Amino acid sequence: MSMFNKKVSLYTAEQSRAIDELALERLNVSSNVLMQRAAQFSFDVALKYWPNMNSVSVFAGKGNNAGDAFLFARLAQDYGIRIQLFMMSDLSELNEKAKLAYKKIDLSSVQKELSFSDISGDLIIDGLVGTGLRGAADGPYDEAIRLMNETNIPILSLDIPSGVNASTGAVVNDAVMADITTTFISHKIGLYVGKGRVHSGDIKMDSLGVPNALLSSFPGIELSLFEPAQLPPMAIDSYKNRQGHLLIIGGDEGMPGSILMAAEAALRSGAGLVTVATRAEHKSLLVSRIPEVMVAEADIEDLSKSYSKYDAILVGPGLGRNRWGKTLYEACLSWDVPLVVDADGLFWMAKEGRPVSDTVIVSPHVGEAARLLGVDSSLIEQDRIKWAKEIRDRFGAIGVVKGPGSVVFGHKKISICEHGNPGMATAGMGDVLSGVIAGFVVQKIADFEACLEIAVLLHSAAADEAAKDLGQRSLMATDVIRFLPRVMQGER
């Protein structure tokens, strides 16, 4: 979106290699020089975060990642830091660049030919497997990764945590759980999505002197950030109907909380009017908690006559998986009105199909995405972006696959949400998100796809701000609603 103040592009492993090759060609610089710059940047980061380190355990594979690790070891030696070197291969197996880097180490003061039980020191350097990993890190590599993770020693991974697929973020067996990852020249998709995001820790990136313009010819995926400027100012003569009227359908017996949170989130996002169609017994609760909301009993006949007066419909929060919820979802199938489908609405979409509307947004987590596509959730984890596109292509809907590095998929582009934290793994968080999405859709703050993306960014950014005050463990979905106004006003 052109209105974004910040843009970062993410690339696959193949694109990253092509960018590296282009940089060597255009800049007339040797790969050894770039390797030295990568090692220097990584060492500078290590000094900043662990200024008192006296000894370092360096793990090296056999490719360029090992070369970075060897050069890091040499820089550490020059600084008076003791080195333990764990090599996963013989010298004869190293590639030529790694061999040259190895020869720069002062071997007279290095502890090597060690067993993994000897891991010690103030920091571990992970130079086992870089962006070339395609399957699993197996054999001795897998054992090394497991033992590295079992220590209480902080880990700095070079370019990408070993075991993480740089293109997808997938982890097949295990992967290094890095405290910091230093990455070079280009941002890799795998650092920001799914398991890769979990394993990468804090990501520090250096261009190594490669100008950003050189990357512009490669079609990357956008890493998106929320900025208040993404929200247009409200018109001075605005009124509630211009701000849009949202209908929320859901709240089966014992589940009024879902629609309550979705309704409040929609209102806090700026929706002018919100009507909730639910079980009759929930009406008084809703009005007492949110007097601004209008409540009606979910009657199929009444809804089928009146649905066209709403600017959008959100179906699913607390909808349930019984006949009541099924009947309501089936009614939505013939309604040609913008629709946001979440929670149990996605359960029924997997069974009954997609509504006829040209404008449908879905917001599944990994399990719901797997149900929509009829595959195991472990497959979704292996390549969230691929399966997000499959949902779009199969159902003709746009949406978001929620989780670490949420994947926002539209017809025009794919993007990754930069915000979010583990505290969001709590009941009601998805209901709040669907309320924000639907609230933006009825307001028409931007085009349909942009409404989705901005809502996802705002929701996660608000969760991050709430976690700063309350801590991740204590974060609740309603806390995120309270922080929406602050983030929209730029109070961060």
HELIX and SHEET records of a PDB file:
HELIX    1   1 ALA A   13  LEU A   27  1                                  15    
HELIX    2   2 SER A   31  TYR A   49  1                                  19    
HELIX    3   3 ASN A   64  ASP A   78  1                                  15    
HELIX    4   4 LEU A   91  GLU A   93  5                                   3    
HELIX    5   5 GLU A   96  TYR A  102  1                                   7    
HELIX    6   6 LEU A  107  SER A  109  5                                   3    
HELIX    7   7 PHE A  116  ASP A  118  5                                   3    
HELIX    8   8 PRO A  140  GLU A  150  1                                  11    
HELIX    9   9 ILE A  189  LEU A  191  5                                   3    
HELIX   10  10 GLY A  194  SER A  200  1                                   7    
HELIX   11  11 ASN A  212  LEU A  215  5                                   4    
HELIX   12  12 PRO A  228  GLN A  230  5                                   3    
HELIX   13  13 PRO A  256  ARG A  268  1                                  13    
HELIX   14  14 ALA A  280  HIS A  282  5                                   3    
HELIX   15  15 LYS A  283  ARG A  289  1                                   7    
HELIX   16  16 ILE A  300  SER A  306  1                                   7    
HELIX   17  17 TYR A  307  LYS A  309  5                                   3    
HELIX   18  18 ARG A  323  CYS A  332  1                                  10    
HELIX   19  19 ASP A  344  GLU A  352  1                                   9    
HELIX   20  20 VAL A  366  LEU A  373  1                                   8    
HELIX   21  21 SER A  377  GLN A  382  1                                   6    
HELIX   22  22 ARG A  384  PHE A  395  1                                  12    
HELIX   23  23 PRO A  422  MET A  424  5                                   3    
HELIX   24  24 MET A  429  GLN A  443  1                                  15    
HELIX   25  25 PHE A  448  LEU A  470  1                                  23    
HELIX   26  26 ALA A  477  MET A  488  1                                  12    
SHEET    1   A12 HIS A 187  LYS A 188  0                                        
SHEET    2   A12 VAL A   8  TYR A  11  1                                        
SHEET    3   A12 ILE A 221  SER A 224 -1                                        
SHEET    4   A12 ILE A 414  CYS A 417  1                                        
SHEET    5   A12 VAL A 407  PHE A 409 -1                                        
SHEET    6   A12 ILE A 398  VAL A 401 -1                                        
SHEET    7   A12 VAL A 360  VAL A 362  1                                        
SHEET    8   A12 LEU A 339  VAL A 341  1                                        
SHEET    9   A12 ALA A 312  VAL A 315  1                                        
SHEET   10   A12 HIS A 245  ILE A 249  1                                        
SHEET   11   A12 LEU A 273  THR A 278  1                                        
SHEET   12   A12 MET A 294  GLU A 297  1                                        
SHEET    1   B 7 VAL A 110  GLN A 111  0                                        
SHEET    2   B 7 ARG A  82  MET A  87  1                                        
SHEET    3   B 7 SER A  55  ALA A  60  1                                        
SHEET    4   B 7 LEU A 123  GLY A 127  1                                        
SHEET    5   B 7 ILE A 155  LEU A 158  1                                        
SHEET    6   B 7 ILE A 180  PHE A 184  1                                        
SHEET    7   B 7 ASP A 202  ASP A 206  1                                        
END                                                                             
